[in-house]
Amino acid sequence: MPRPGQVKSSGERLSDRIALGVLTRVFPPGVVDEVIAECGRREQRSRLLPAR
């Protein structure tokens, strides 16, 4: 929802409007990992740090 005085652009993405902290509170990493595992999708390469 635009703040007073702001005009919402039709080409704007949700990610342009919402903070990463809000997303991590709503979707904690453990929940995201469970959903990815249920879908059968994992990282294709092993790296020192996880993709997230």
Biotite code that builds the C-alpha atoms (Angstrom):
import biotite.structure as struc

atoms = struc.array([
    struc.Atom([0.000, 0.000, 0.000], chain_id="A", res_id=1, res_name="MET", atom_name="CA", element="C"),
    struc.Atom([1.491, 3.334, -1.007], chain_id="A", res_id=2, res_name="PRO", atom_name="CA", element="C"),
    struc.Atom([2.307, 5.832, 1.712], chain_id="A", res_id=3, res_name="ARG", atom_name="CA", element="C"),
    struc.Atom([0.496, 9.167, 1.667], chain_id="A", res_id=4, res_name="PRO", atom_name="CA", element="C"),
    struc.Atom([1.780, 11.210, -1.252], chain_id="A", res_id=5, res_name="GLY", atom_name="CA", element="C"),
    struc.Atom([3.185, 8.204, -3.151], chain_id="A", res_id=6, res_name="GLN", atom_name="CA", element="C"),
    struc.Atom([1.811, 6.997, -6.448], chain_id="A", res_id=7, res_name="VAL", atom_name="CA", element="C"),
    struc.Atom([1.856, 3.261, -7.116], chain_id="A", res_id=8, res_name="LYS", atom_name="CA", element="C"),
    struc.Atom([3.534, 2.424, -10.403], chain_id="A", res_id=9, res_name="SER", atom_name="CA", element="C"),
    struc.Atom([2.009, -0.393, -12.460], chain_id="A", res_id=10, res_name="SER", atom_name="CA", element="C"),
    struc.Atom([5.494, -1.717, -13.355], chain_id="A", res_id=11, res_name="GLY", atom_name="CA", element="C"),
    struc.Atom([6.526, -2.002, -9.729], chain_id="A", res_id=12, res_name="GLU", atom_name="CA", element="C"),
    struc.Atom([7.381, -5.405, -8.232], chain_id="A", res_id=13, res_name="ARG", atom_name="CA", element="C"),
    struc.Atom([6.421, -6.562, -4.754], chain_id="A", res_id=14, res_name="LEU", atom_name="CA", element="C"),
    struc.Atom([10.123, -7.011, -3.984], chain_id="A", res_id=15, res_name="SER", atom_name="CA", element="C"),
    struc.Atom([10.569, -3.275, -4.598], chain_id="A", res_id=16, res_name="ASP", atom_name="CA", element="C"),
    struc.Atom([8.091, -2.521, -1.821], chain_id="A", res_id=17, res_name="ARG", atom_name="CA", element="C"),
    struc.Atom([8.733, -5.093, 0.918], chain_id="A", res_id=18, res_name="ILE", atom_name="CA", element="C"),
    struc.Atom([11.794, -5.484, 3.109], chain_id="A", res_id=19, res_name="ALA", atom_name="CA", element="C"),
    struc.Atom([13.757, -8.716, 3.310], chain_id="A", res_id=20, res_name="LEU", atom_name="CA", element="C"),
    struc.Atom([13.317, -8.756, 7.089], chain_id="A", res_id=21, res_name="GLY", atom_name="CA", element="C"),
    struc.Atom([9.534, -8.955, 6.694], chain_id="A", res_id=22, res_name="VAL", atom_name="CA", element="C"),
    struc.Atom([9.838, -11.920, 4.340], chain_id="A", res_id=23, res_name="LEU", atom_name="CA", element="C"),
    struc.Atom([12.173, -13.797, 6.695], chain_id="A", res_id=24, res_name="THR", atom_name="CA", element="C"),
    struc.Atom([9.746, -13.246, 9.579], chain_id="A", res_id=25, res_name="ARG", atom_name="CA", element="C"),
    struc.Atom([6.802, -14.558, 7.565], chain_id="A", res_id=26, res_name="VAL", atom_name="CA", element="C"),
    struc.Atom([8.771, -17.383, 5.903], chain_id="A", res_id=27, res_name="PHE", atom_name="CA", element="C"),
    struc.Atom([11.537, -18.549, 8.280], chain_id="A", res_id=28, res_name="PRO", atom_name="CA", element="C"),
    struc.Atom([14.486, -20.406, 6.688], chain_id="A", res_id=29, res_name="PRO", atom_name="CA", element="C"),
    struc.Atom([13.381, -23.728, 8.205], chain_id="A", res_id=30, res_name="GLY", atom_name="CA", element="C"),
    struc.Atom([9.986, -23.489, 6.510], chain_id="A", res_id=31, res_name="VAL", atom_name="CA", element="C"),
    struc.Atom([11.599, -22.583, 3.193], chain_id="A", res_id=32, res_name="VAL", atom_name="CA", element="C"),
    struc.Atom([13.979, -25.565, 3.493], chain_id="A", res_id=33, res_name="ASP", atom_name="CA", element="C"),
    struc.Atom([11.044, -27.927, 4.208], chain_id="A", res_id=34, res_name="GLU", atom_name="CA", element="C"),
    struc.Atom([9.090, -26.708, 1.172], chain_id="A", res_id=35, res_name="VAL", atom_name="CA", element="C"),
    struc.Atom([12.132, -27.037, -1.082], chain_id="A", res_id=36, res_name="ILE", atom_name="CA", element="C"),
    struc.Atom([12.739, -30.579, 0.204], chain_id="A", res_id=37, res_name="ALA", atom_name="CA", element="C"),
    struc.Atom([9.075, -31.520, -0.377], chain_id="A", res_id=38, res_name="GLU", atom_name="CA", element="C"),
    struc.Atom([9.315, -30.237, -3.948], chain_id="A", res_id=39, res_name="CYS", atom_name="CA", element="C"),
    struc.Atom([12.430, -32.327, -4.531], chain_id="A", res_id=40, res_name="GLY", atom_name="CA", element="C"),
    struc.Atom([14.561, -29.336, -5.453], chain_id="A", res_id=41, res_name="ARG", atom_name="CA", element="C"),
    struc.Atom([17.981, -28.844, -3.924], chain_id="A", res_id=42, res_name="ARG", atom_name="CA", element="C"),
    struc.Atom([21.191, -27.091, -4.827], chain_id="A", res_id=43, res_name="GLU", atom_name="CA", element="C"),
    struc.Atom([22.889, -28.742, -7.770], chain_id="A", res_id=44, res_name="GLN", atom_name="CA", element="C"),
    struc.Atom([26.384, -27.896, -6.561], chain_id="A", res_id=45, res_name="ARG", atom_name="CA", element="C"),
    struc.Atom([27.853, -28.157, -3.091], chain_id="A", res_id=46, res_name="SER", atom_name="CA", element="C"),
    struc.Atom([29.465, -24.945, -1.962], chain_id="A", res_id=47, res_name="ARG", atom_name="CA", element="C"),
    struc.Atom([31.024, -23.649, 1.220], chain_id="A", res_id=48, res_name="LEU", atom_name="CA", element="C"),
    struc.Atom([27.931, -21.523, 1.912], chain_id="A", res_id=49, res_name="LEU", atom_name="CA", element="C"),
    struc.Atom([24.313, -22.579, 1.280], chain_id="A", res_id=50, res_name="PRO", atom_name="CA", element="C"),
    struc.Atom([22.408, -20.839, -1.523], chain_id="A", res_id=51, res_name="ALA", atom_name="CA", element="C"),
    struc.Atom([20.230, -18.917, 0.905], chain_id="A", res_id=52, res_name="ARG", atom_name="CA", element="C"),
])
